[in-house]
Amino acid sequence: MSSVQLIVTGKMEEKCLSVALKRAFPHISFPPPQYVDGFTSADVSKTPLFKPSGPFRNIDKIAGALVAAVDPGRCGTPADMAIAVDDLELENLHQPDIVAEYFRQAVIECVKSRWTSQERQKTCFRKVRENCSFHLFVPMTEAYFFGETDALKRAGAERSSMVSGMNMDVEDFRVTNDSDYLKAVKGDFYWAIDTNKRDRHPKHYLQYLCDPECKAEKNERYRETKGGVEALKKLNWNSVLKNSQYVKFLRSLFDDISDRFGFENPYRG
């Protein structure tokens, strides 16, 4: 059975993204994902494009894990495909192309530092080009839960969402008409972050839906590794990807996997 090794940057995705994708591609093996810290929590364009001397950055670690998955050397078993997944995050929402370019450069530098022989580098680059992929969840994984009402319930939502993937591209997530959430004073509630970002933040809106009055104990609030896992592992892809004009970043993930193994993409668009 063909295998896809995922390199992920979130604990929720580490626990269950393989399970979720396996439901869409039952004839592919998805081993447990490899977790590496992400690199998109700050504006990527404000960091050096090339790795400076000193310790590896998170972006270099992700690139290294991706390359090693398909070209592990003599002692390892290569995956048929490796996919690195990170959240785009609000800080980089305006520049996905720059995020992708920074990661591409990190992969190039990784291959060059991994092998000194130009011939060996050429072989590695071919393996990466044919078998590797980098994808972004936009702006973050929780956005896709708003494409399925039951996913929000599994995550622990107590209040009905005013955002729905039925009439909004959740990759362009916006809360426009939930005044209790939008007008809450910053700092009065743990989910009431900066008003300049609040309407675009799926995770904080989900926290609000799960605990609008902040009455839940801390360990009962929305958590990625609990409610997030319950929502993601059973996520109804048919619902999230129903509109062929929506969620183009997520759709490209399904397209890449399908193309790599010669399958018909179940979610064209």
N, C-alpha and C positions, 0 to 999 in steps of 0.2 A: 504494500500500500504506500502511495506517495506521501511524503511528510512535509509539513510546513512548520518551521520553527519561528515562533513569535518572540520578539524582543520588545518588552513593554516598559512603560515608565510610571505605571500606577499599580498600587496593590490590588485594587479591584480587578483590573485587567489581568494581573498575574494569577488571581484566583479563578477567573471564569471566562476570559475571552476565548480561550481554546474551546471551551464547552459551547459557547454561543455560536462560534463559527462552524463547529462540527455539525451543528444542526442544519446549517445551510449547505455544507459540503460533506455528506456522510461517508463518501468514498475516499476521503483524505484523512490522514492521521495528523492530529494536532497535539504534539507533546506538550507538557506543561511549559508555559512561557518562561523566558528568562527575564528577570527584573533588573533594570538599570535606572538610576535616577535621571529624570528628564532635563532638558536644556531650554525649555521655552517659557519658563516662569517670568523671565525678564525679557526686555526688548533685545532680540538677537542681534539686530544691526548695530548695537552699541558695544559689541564685543569684537575682538580681532577675528578676521575671517580665517586666518591661518593660526594654527596652534603655536603659542609662544613657548619658550623653553620653560621647563618646570613640570609640575604634576599634570596628569591628564585631566582635561575638562570632562564634564558629563557628556558632551557631544562626541568627544573622542572615544569615550567608553562605549557608547551606543554603536558608533561606527565600527569599533573593534569587535563587538559582539556579533554584529551583522556579518562582517567579513569572515570571522572564525566559524560561523554556523555553516557556511557553504564551502569553506576552504580551511578545514581544521588541521591540515598537515597530515603526516603519515599515520599518526596514531588515532585520529578521530574518524567518525562516520559523518560525512556531510549530509545536511538536510537537502531535500530536493528543491526547497524554496525557503528563504528566510525573509521575514517582514519585520521591520522596525516601525513601531507605532508610538506617536507622542501626541499630546494635546496641543493644538495651536495656541490656546489661551488668549485672553483678551488683549494682552500686551502685544501680541503679534497678529491680531486679527486683520490688520490692514496690509500685511506683507507675507503671505504664505510662500510667495516665490522666493523671497529672501531667505526664509527658514529652510526651504528645500535646497537652495544654492549653498548655504552654509553647511548643511549636512553632506551634500555631495562633495564639497571640498574636504570635509573631515574624512570621508571614506577614501578619497584619493590619497590623502596624507597617510592614512592608516595602511593602505596597501604598499605604499612606497617605503614606509618604515618597517613593515613586516617582512619584506623580501628585498634583498640587495641586488639579486640578479634581475636584469631587465626582462629576460625571458620568463622568469618565474612571476614577475610582476604582471606581464602580459597575460599569462595563464590565469592569474588571480582576478585581474580586471574582467576577463571574459566570464568567469564563474559568477562574479558579482553582477555583471550586466545582464546575464541570462537568468539568474536565479534569485536576485535580491530585489527588494522593494521597500520604499519608505512611504508611510502614510500618516496623515494628520486627522485626528478627530476634532471637529470644529463646533464651537470653540473648545469644547471638552466633552467627554463621553456622556455626561449626564444630559446633554442636549437631546440625544436620541431617545431618551426615556419619554420625552414629550411627544414622540410619534406614536406612542401606545399608551392609552389610558391605564390599562392594567399594570403596565410597568411602573407607573407612578405609585399605584396602590401597593405593589410588591415592595417598592422602596420605602413605604411607610407614610405616604401622603394622607393627611386627614382632611384636607381642604381640596376642593376641585380646582384644577388649574385653569387659568385664563389664557394659557398658551397651548395651542394644539397643532400638531404636525399635519392635521387634516387641512388647515387653511394657512399654514405658515411653513416656510422652509426653516427647520429648526437649526440649521447651520448658520442662519441669519437670525438667531434667537433674540427676541425682544419681548419684554413685558410692557404692555401699553395701557392696560385698563384694570389693574389690580391696585387700587389706591392704598389699601392697608399696607401693602408691601412697599410700594413706591414712595409713600409719604412718611414712613416711619423715620424717626429721628436717628441719625447715625449714632451708633454706640448704645442705643437703648435696648437693642436686641442683637444677639450674636450674628444673625444673618443680615442685619442692617448695615451693610458696608457703604463706602463712598457712593453718594447718589449719582456721580458721573458714570459709574460702572454697574450700578445695581440692576438696571433694566436689561443688561446684556449678559447677566451671569446666571447660567442654568443651575449651577450647584447651590448657590445661595437662595435662589427662588425655590428650589426643591427643599432646602432646609426649612424655609418659611412654610411651605405646604405641609410639611411633616410636623411642624411645631410652631404654628403662627403666633401663639401667645407666650412662647418660651416657658411653658410649664413642665416640659419633659425633663427628667433627670439627664445629666450629661451623657450617660451611657445608653440612653434611650433615644437620643437624637439621631438624625440621619447620619449614617457613616458609610463611606464607600465600601468598606470590607464587610458590611452586614446588609443594609438595605440596598446599596449599590450592586452588590453581588447578586442578590435576589432578583433585582430588576434586569441586570444584564444577561445572566445565564439563560433566562427564558425569553429574551427579547424577541418580539414578533417582528421579524425582518419584513414580512409581507406588509405589515402596517407602516413601519418606519419608511420603507422604500416604495410605498404605493404610488406616489406622484413622481413620474419619470423626470420631472424638471427640478426636483428637490434633492437635497443631500448629495451633491455631486462628489464631495470628498469621500464620503462613506461608500458611495456607489463605485468609485474607482478602485476601492479595495476588493470588492467582489469581482470587478472586471479583471484585475490583475491576477487573482487566483485562478479564475476561469481560463484566462488566456494562457497562463503558464502550463496548465494541464490539459488544454484542449477541450474544455467544457463549454457549453453554452452558458453565458452569464444569466443567472436566474433573475437579475435585476438590472436589465438594460435601461439606458436613458442618457 
